[in-house]
Amino acid sequence: MPKIAVDEFGNKKSRSILGGRATILCYEKEPLLWHYRQKKKGSKTYLHRALNEPDLASAVRRAEELYITLVNEDKPENALISDAIDAWITIKKDRQSAGQLTEATVKGVRSGLGSVIRYYLIKEKRLNRISDIKKDTFLTFNQWRVTQSWKVIERCGPLKPPTGSTIKRDLIQMKDWYKNFLIPRGYATDIPLTETISVRQDQLESNPPIPLEKDWPTIYRYFEKWATEVEHLGNGDRASYYRQMMRHFVLISYGAGTRPKELLGVIEKIKVPHPEGGLVEQDVVKGGIRWCDVEVEPQTHHTVDGKPFEFLEALIYIKESKTGKPRECPTNTGEFFLRWRRYCDQFRKEKGLPKITPHDYVFFNPFTNRPYPYSQINKSWQQMRTNLSLVLTPSKSGKPYTVYSLRSSYITNQINEGKDVYLIKKITGHSIEVLNRHYDRSDLIKRRAEATARTYGTAAQASKKIDLAKLDAYDKQNEKDVKYKTELVVKQSSSANKKVKK
């Protein structure tokens, strides 16, 4: 700390102001200019400001004004927007490190709040502090997001306006920031107003279901053949195993309605205590099913004629889901699990790999004992789509089939078979709201005949109303009708008399 200057009498040039709340002083380097110093609340450090005033009275007046300014800046509502955003993201990261949140959740906060909302408030609205955010600040957010944001914010992938669901997620991140950080800590008192966003049905169909009678047999046969075409590929053993894994993952997903990561699993980094103190990062598996999570059992089913037959069912126990609630999924995929297990056992035996234990993951890479990256799964799916582009039927929404289409296909198939919507909710872990939209769409298709039914072969009846503006035409037509009816009666009467004489 620099030394304090002294006057001609040997006294330190230091004066307390505002009852000792702050001090003005001169340093040896600048003995003729007064400076401001204030101890930080709850700290041993000081705030320093240069007043650049040689006159004591002027320095005292400026110091008192500076004190009021600093006190106001220290209030929570005057905190910097950028600092408050960074603090909330740090809290989210800490929760993710403790295993309370997923890595995808933190990534969403960094993208929505840390990038989009930050840019909107600081760059677009030119705001600096939390107190600058008013009740109506976000009423123009939707328009800016659609027309401008995608041009100025760097992102991966093609440049195009965001969908309504993406904008809705951004605003959810903002409201979460207010509700669980700003308001409880006194930075704000209420959440800003936002425009209502209606997510259209075609946006909900971004993962269109694969028709059971049309495109699914084509995709089924493609992966059946694709899984065996590995002769021309390098690293044959690994490629062969991966393709068989991909094939069975697709079959089981279509028949179970699970989310991809619930079956595959994903690696996330969390911080755990080190024995010698501190925290260290460690890779952990989120999601994924183990062989002990699958129970295959033969059950008796019946044909339409009532004849019994045996079918292999598989009960899948999902421990980690998107909603955080475990669930059991009864499926008709038992045959696929048996076939995949036989392949895995034989493959490990031939390649000298350890035998499968009940706690091994079903779809892991046996050479690394880690899950296959979702990007690799998605790339194989896109390759299928490209190879079958001339064969697959375009979906009604115009969107291509995705990996998540396997899940929406299961839901659609179950509804079409008349399954109870609440039963499907328990199996898939979906919300009732989303399932009702699937149900409404399916119900409309089922009742299409009722909506378009017409009676054919019946002539339309002519209107009998009399046009009062055309009575002359009506009278003439009426005279013709009377004359025709009279002639008809005369003919019928004459015919009847002839029959009587005979």
C-alpha atoms as one frame of an Amber mdcrd trajectory, in Angstrom:
protein
   0.000   0.000   0.000   1.450   3.448  -0.902   2.524   5.679   1.952   0.338
   8.572   3.090   1.812  12.072   2.646   2.410  14.402   5.631   1.898  18.170
   5.941   4.412  20.778   7.093   3.635  19.950  10.739   4.382  16.223  10.235
   0.723  15.168  10.410  -0.692  12.626   7.950  -2.819  14.204   5.242  -5.857
  12.038   5.987  -9.423  13.089   6.899 -12.397  10.899   7.906 -15.744  11.833
   6.368 -19.360  10.761   6.879 -18.718   9.612  10.419 -15.791   7.392   9.512
 -17.550   5.619   6.624 -14.862   6.813   4.210 -11.558   8.699   4.135  -9.865
  11.236   1.902  -6.082  11.337   1.859  -2.995  12.287  -0.083  -0.193   9.894
  -1.026   3.540  10.644  -1.092   3.616  10.302  -4.880   0.947  12.998  -5.252
   1.050  14.988  -1.996  -1.055  17.856  -3.361  -4.007  15.800  -4.727  -6.694
  14.210  -2.582  -7.840  10.607  -3.040 -10.844   8.658  -1.814 -10.631   5.392
   0.178 -13.440   3.207   1.549 -13.225  -0.187   3.229 -15.208  -2.886   1.492
 -18.053  -4.292   3.531 -17.129  -7.631   5.099 -13.573  -7.444   3.743 -10.122
  -6.222   4.708  -9.540  -4.563   1.333 -10.305  -1.006   0.237 -11.916   0.797
  -2.652  -9.702   3.544  -4.084 -10.731   6.438  -6.317  -8.687   9.455  -7.489
 -10.486  12.731  -6.750  -7.752  14.893  -8.345  -8.751  17.819  -6.122  -6.037
  20.039  -4.492  -8.634  21.910  -2.388  -9.742  20.131   0.802 -13.311  21.484
   0.817 -13.880  20.498  -2.812 -12.387  17.068  -2.121 -14.769  16.508   0.816
 -17.801  17.474  -1.296 -16.800  15.172  -4.164 -16.000  12.341  -1.746 -19.503
  12.538  -0.228 -21.081  12.341  -3.710 -18.807   9.429  -4.615 -19.817   7.570
  -1.444 -23.521   7.770  -2.374 -22.739   6.551  -5.900 -20.728   3.573  -4.636
 -23.427   2.619  -2.125 -26.021   2.579  -4.916 -23.744   0.499  -7.131 -23.319
  -1.987  -4.308 -27.062  -2.656  -4.174 -28.057  -6.015  -5.719 -30.306  -4.470
  -8.371 -27.339  -2.417  -9.631 -25.199  -5.476 -10.241 -23.860  -5.915 -13.768
 -26.014  -8.088 -16.028 -22.981  -9.984 -17.308 -21.769 -10.742 -13.766 -25.191
 -12.013 -12.687 -25.401 -14.297 -15.722 -21.903 -15.681 -15.098 -22.746 -16.291
 -11.434 -25.864 -18.290 -12.348 -23.974 -20.359 -14.931 -21.302 -21.106 -12.309
 -23.999 -22.352  -9.916 -25.390 -24.602 -12.652 -21.908 -25.983 -13.377 -21.369
 -26.741  -9.693 -24.658 -28.622  -9.568 -23.688 -30.574 -12.658 -20.330 -31.427
 -11.095 -22.201 -32.734  -8.050 -24.326 -34.957 -10.293 -27.557 -32.976  -9.759
 -27.810 -31.744 -13.353 -26.881 -33.227 -16.707 -24.218 -31.820 -18.967 -26.903
 -31.131 -21.591 -28.802 -28.933 -19.105 -25.738 -26.796 -18.396 -25.032 -26.570
 -22.112 -28.573 -25.269 -22.628 -28.046 -22.566 -19.973 -24.774 -21.468 -21.565
 -26.420 -21.313 -24.984 -29.749 -19.729 -24.076 -28.851 -17.421 -21.195 -25.095
 -17.030 -21.550 -25.175 -16.338 -25.279 -28.604 -15.306 -26.596 -30.079 -13.464
 -23.582 -26.730 -11.825 -22.783 -26.389 -10.515 -26.365 -29.999  -9.292 -26.422
 -29.715  -7.314 -23.182 -26.184  -5.911 -23.519 -25.644  -5.553 -27.288 -29.169
  -5.154 -28.662 -30.848  -3.244 -25.810 -27.588  -1.614 -24.622 -28.362  -2.286
 -20.969 -25.670  -2.587 -18.318 -27.214  -3.338 -14.909 -30.036  -5.508 -13.634
 -31.957  -2.371 -12.653 -31.935  -1.333 -16.332 -34.150  -4.309 -17.240 -37.746
  -3.118 -17.204 -41.064  -4.936 -17.180 -41.446  -4.655 -20.982 -37.803  -5.250
 -21.988 -38.498  -8.727 -23.410 -41.672  -7.844 -25.352 -39.574  -7.350 -28.506
 -37.381 -10.406 -27.901 -39.368 -12.777 -30.147 -39.189 -10.479 -33.180 -35.464
  -9.841 -32.673 -34.804 -13.555 -32.229 -36.497 -14.418 -35.526 -35.232 -11.525
 -37.649 -31.784 -10.614 -36.306 -30.283 -12.951 -33.717 -29.307 -15.783 -36.063
 -27.329 -13.297 -38.196 -25.176 -11.920 -35.364 -24.752 -14.795 -32.893 -22.195
 -17.433 -33.834 -23.502 -20.982 -33.867 -22.786 -24.371 -35.410 -24.843 -25.532
 -38.351 -26.641 -23.619 -41.119 -27.667 -20.003 -40.588 -31.449 -19.860 -40.350
 -34.107 -18.351 -38.056 -34.778 -20.350 -34.873 -38.020 -22.265 -34.418 -40.711
 -21.249 -31.956 -39.699 -24.042 -29.594 -36.093 -22.764 -29.541 -37.235 -19.216
 -28.683 -39.473 -20.660 -25.995 -36.498 -22.496 -24.454 -34.482 -19.241 -24.392
 -37.251 -17.488 -22.465 -37.552 -20.420 -20.073 -33.839 -20.005 -19.288 -34.406
 -16.296 -18.617 -37.361 -16.975 -16.313 -35.408 -19.662 -14.451 -32.592 -17.119
 -13.908 -35.051 -14.631 -12.444 -37.083 -17.095 -10.384 -34.209 -19.018  -8.804
 -31.379 -16.479  -8.717 -32.213 -12.786  -9.206 -35.427 -12.566  -7.173 -34.332
 -14.699  -4.152 -31.095 -12.672  -3.873 -32.792  -9.286  -4.128 -31.524  -8.387
  -7.610 -35.098  -8.074  -8.925 -38.680  -8.191  -7.653 -40.575  -9.796 -10.544
 -40.110 -11.512 -13.919 -40.338  -9.365 -17.099 -43.311  -9.808 -19.421 -42.902
 -11.960 -22.540 -44.969 -12.617 -25.624 -46.864 -15.897 -25.802 -45.328 -18.409
 -28.199 -47.573 -20.966 -29.870 -45.622 -24.034 -30.943 -47.318 -25.170 -34.120
 -48.196 -28.779 -34.764 -45.697 -29.036 -37.633 -42.921 -28.114 -35.201 -44.083
 -30.896 -32.897 -43.709 -33.253 -35.857 -39.983 -32.601 -36.265 -39.543 -36.337
 -35.494 -42.259 -37.821 -37.736 -43.293 -41.427 -37.001 -42.220 -44.144 -39.418
 -45.326 -45.897 -40.870 -45.476 -49.519 -39.812 -46.874 -50.786 -43.124 -44.821
 -48.619 -45.522 -41.364 -47.353 -44.655 -40.525 -49.436 -41.587 -40.097 -52.735
 -43.547 -37.731 -50.889 -45.899 -35.633 -49.508 -43.031 -35.718 -52.897 -41.294
 -34.321 -54.683 -44.367 -31.726 -51.942 -44.934 -30.134 -52.360 -41.509 -30.361
 -56.144 -41.783 -28.248 -56.029 -44.934 -26.060 -53.095 -43.825 -25.003 -54.914
 -40.641 -23.300 -57.663 -42.671 -21.571 -55.498 -45.312 -18.226 -54.973 -43.578
 -15.752 -56.736 -45.884 -14.737 -53.519 -47.677 -14.360 -51.559 -44.418 -11.130
 -51.102 -42.510 -10.982 -52.210 -38.868 -13.406 -55.025 -39.661 -13.981 -56.393
 -36.138 -14.949 -53.070 -34.626 -17.033 -52.077 -37.662 -18.837 -55.426 -37.643
 -19.732 -55.128 -33.965 -20.839 -51.516 -34.293 -23.126 -52.237 -37.245 -24.776
 -55.145 -35.470 -25.179 -52.948 -32.395 -26.761 -50.179 -34.484 -29.130 -52.633
 -36.107 -30.395 -54.027 -32.804 -30.548 -50.571 -31.216 -32.885 -49.450 -34.030
 -35.074 -52.560 -33.729 -35.391 -52.300 -29.944 -35.994 -48.531 -30.009 -38.818
 -48.945 -32.525 -40.427 -51.596 -30.356 -39.843 -49.986 -26.935 -40.374 -46.234
 -27.401 -37.298 -45.340 -25.325 -35.214 -42.221 -25.746 -31.885 -42.926 -27.535
 -29.656 -41.971 -24.573 -31.771 -44.081 -22.200 -30.527 -47.142 -24.087 -27.093
 -45.970 -25.212 -25.850 -43.918 -22.254 -23.568 -40.890 -22.408 -20.295 -39.871
 -20.712 -20.396 -36.735 -18.547 -17.746 -35.091 -16.380 -18.399 -34.385 -12.706
 -16.171 -33.142  -9.875 -15.603 -35.509  -6.986 -13.582 -35.073  -3.762  -9.950
 -36.169  -3.947  -8.565 -38.235  -1.023  -5.786 -35.691  -0.575  -8.148 -32.730
  -0.694  -9.772 -30.614  -3.380 -11.904 -31.739  -6.325 -10.983 -33.666  -9.453
 -12.919 -34.256 -12.665 -14.156 -37.764 -13.284 -16.040 -39.384 -16.184 -19.374
 -40.953 -15.249 -22.005 -42.737 -17.317 -25.464 -41.179 -17.495 -28.270 -43.370
 -18.763 -27.729 -46.590 -20.659 -29.127 -50.018 -19.762 -27.207 -52.981 -18.342
 -27.946 -56.610 -19.020 -29.353 -56.889 -15.496 -31.908 -54.215 -16.465 -33.467
 -56.497 -19.092 -35.767 -59.431 -18.356 -36.833 -61.683 -21.254 -39.735 -64.030
 -20.679 -42.026 -66.028 -23.005 -45.677 -65.019 -22.791 -48.822 -66.380 -24.383
 -50.425 -64.137 -26.999 -53.494 -64.800 -29.139 -54.226 -64.373 -32.835 -57.317
 -62.607 -34.169 -59.025 -66.022 -34.289 -58.199 -66.591 -30.631 -55.456 -69.169
 -31.184 -52.681 -68.987 -28.546 -49.017 -68.670 -29.479 -45.827 -68.015 -27.507
 -44.005 -64.694 -27.846 -40.838 -63.402 -26.194 -41.437 -60.229 -24.191 -38.711
 -58.025 -22.718 -39.136 -55.854 -19.629 -36.650 -52.953 -19.727 -35.900 -51.091
 -16.507 -34.896 -47.469 -17.214 -33.022 -46.145 -14.177 -32.081 -42.690 -15.475
 -34.601 -40.874 -17.646 -35.037 -37.303 -18.839 -37.643 -36.647 -16.145 -35.415
 -38.151 -13.442 -37.966 -40.839 -12.633 -37.142 -44.526 -13.240 -39.720 -46.576
 -15.122 -40.374 -50.065 -16.479 -41.060 -50.639 -20.178 -42.824 -53.897 -21.139
 -42.036 -54.552 -24.820 -42.276 -57.201 -27.536 -38.531 -57.019 -28.227 -37.437
 -60.190 -26.436 -36.296 -61.914 -29.641 -34.025 -58.965 -30.507 -32.379 -59.006
 -27.067 -31.754 -62.765 -27.285 -30.256 -62.502 -30.740 -28.044 -59.546 -29.715
 -26.855 -61.368 -26.592 -25.923 -64.467 -28.580 -23.955 -62.293 -31.012 -22.152
 -60.473 -28.176 -21.207 -63.725 -26.407 -19.867 -65.286 -29.607 -18.008 -62.097
 -30.627 -16.272 -61.762 -27.258 -15.313 -65.438 -27.305 -13.787 -65.205 -30.790
 -11.900 -61.958 -30.069 -10.638 -62.990 -26.636 -12.589 -60.311 -24.790 -13.892
 -60.766 -21.211 -17.224 -62.514 -20.800 -20.328 -60.401 -20.286 -21.393 -59.822
 -16.677 -24.889 -58.743 -15.548 -23.563 -55.242 -14.861 -22.114 -54.724 -18.350
 -23.926 -52.228 -20.569 -25.984 -53.636 -23.432 -24.899 -51.200 -26.154 -21.357
 -50.231 -25.068 -18.245 -50.555 -27.211 -16.620 -53.792 -25.923 -13.141 -52.572
 -26.887 -13.345 -49.368 -24.797 -16.163 -50.207 -22.373 -17.652 -46.791 -23.132
 -20.859 -45.733 -24.911 -20.764 -45.025 -28.622 -21.033 -41.247 -29.282 -24.537
 -40.160 -30.202 -23.032 -38.268 -33.151 -21.844 -41.610 -34.577 -25.316 -43.111
 -34.168 -26.891 -40.093 -35.839 -24.380 -40.207 -38.704 -25.274 -43.843 -39.443
 -28.961 -42.922 -39.402 -28.408 -40.040 -41.818 -26.465 -42.393 -44.083 -29.485
 -44.712 -44.130 -31.749 -41.789 -45.001 -29.481 -40.773 -47.874 -29.241 -44.296
 -49.293 -33.031 -44.735 -49.137 -33.937 -41.197 -50.202 -35.568 -42.408 -53.432
 -37.488 -45.161 -51.674 -38.838 -43.701 -48.434 -42.205 -41.965 -48.499 -42.003
 -38.241 -47.631 -43.627 -37.531 -44.261 -46.721 -35.326 -44.152 -44.832 -32.667
 -42.172 -42.066 -32.570 -44.781 -39.481 -33.356 -42.082 -37.081 -36.305 -42.493
 -37.109 -39.303 -40.160 -34.736 -38.878 -37.221 -33.373 -41.219 -34.565 -36.126
 -39.868 -32.292 -38.659 -40.954 -34.931 -38.198 -44.469 -33.538 -39.728 -43.234
 -30.273 -42.597 -41.303 -31.877 -43.294 -44.362 -34.080 -43.815 -46.532 -31.010
 -46.233 -44.002 -29.511 -48.208 -43.703 -32.763 -48.375 -47.482 -33.210 -49.591
 -47.979 -29.648 -52.317 -45.360 -30.032 -53.420 -46.827 -33.368 -53.805 -50.195
 -31.649 -56.165 -48.602 -29.148 -53.861 -48.644 -26.109 -54.782 -46.442 -23.149
 -53.015 -43.073 -23.238 -52.126 -43.246 -19.534 -50.514 -46.663 -20.023 -48.398
 -45.225 -22.862 -47.442 -42.315 -20.587 -46.115 -44.721 -17.943 -44.150 -46.732
 -20.489 -42.609 -43.840 -22.440 -42.270 -41.220 -19.690 -43.974 -38.658 -21.959
 -46.282 -35.901 -20.726 -50.033 -36.269 -21.156 -50.110 -33.018 -23.153 -47.760
 -34.365 -25.833 -49.474 -37.755 -25.910 -52.858 -36.084 -26.383 -51.519 -34.376
 -29.493 -50.400 -37.741 -30.844 -53.810 -39.164 -29.923 -55.757 -36.320 -31.554
 -53.808 -36.713 -34.791 -54.280 -40.475 -34.808 -57.995 -40.174 -33.950 -58.539
 -37.770 -36.833 -56.929 -40.214 -39.257 -59.081 -43.055 -37.940 -62.282 -41.034
 -38.335 -61.398 -39.757 -41.793 -64.075 -41.927 -43.382 -66.681 -40.495 -41.025
 -65.669 -36.941 -41.864 -65.682 -37.490 -45.626 -68.691 -39.850 -45.900 -71.228
 -39.050 -48.667 -74.264 -40.842 -50.088 -73.595 -41.612 -53.738 -76.208 -42.553
 -56.400 -78.904 -40.219 -55.087 -79.930 -37.310 -57.284 -79.864 -33.946 -55.622
 -83.355 -32.582 -55.032 -84.158 -29.351 -56.863 -85.240 -26.410 -54.761 -89.040
 -25.893 -54.635 -88.842 -22.283 -53.567 -90.818 -19.842 -55.775 -88.820 -16.906
 -57.060 -91.208 -13.988 -56.624 -89.207 -11.927 -59.121 -89.906 -14.505 -61.879
 -93.598 -15.301 -61.487 -94.230 -15.255 -65.265 -91.794 -18.081 -65.763 -93.333
 -19.921 -62.806 -96.877 -19.555 -64.247 -95.831 -20.819 -67.682 -94.046 -23.810
 -66.124 -97.071 -24.459 -63.930 -99.409 -24.416 -67.003 -97.138 -26.971 -68.736
 -97.141 -29.172 -65.651-100.995 -29.037 -65.415-101.386 -29.841 -69.116 -98.897
 -32.725 -68.874-100.616 -34.173 -65.810-104.065 -33.905 -67.500-102.833 -35.705
 -70.622-101.224 -38.376 -68.423-104.471 -38.944 -66.508-106.455 -39.207 -69.746
-104.020 -41.772 -71.167-104.083 -43.845 -67.992-107.905 -43.734 -67.888-108.205
 -44.821 -71.512-105.765 -47.672 -70.942-107.701 -48.817 -67.907-111.052 -48.860
 -69.853-109.562 -51.011 -72.578-108.369 -53.586 -70.038-111.862 -53.728 -68.446
-113.587 -54.384 -71.828-111.201 -57.204 -72.523
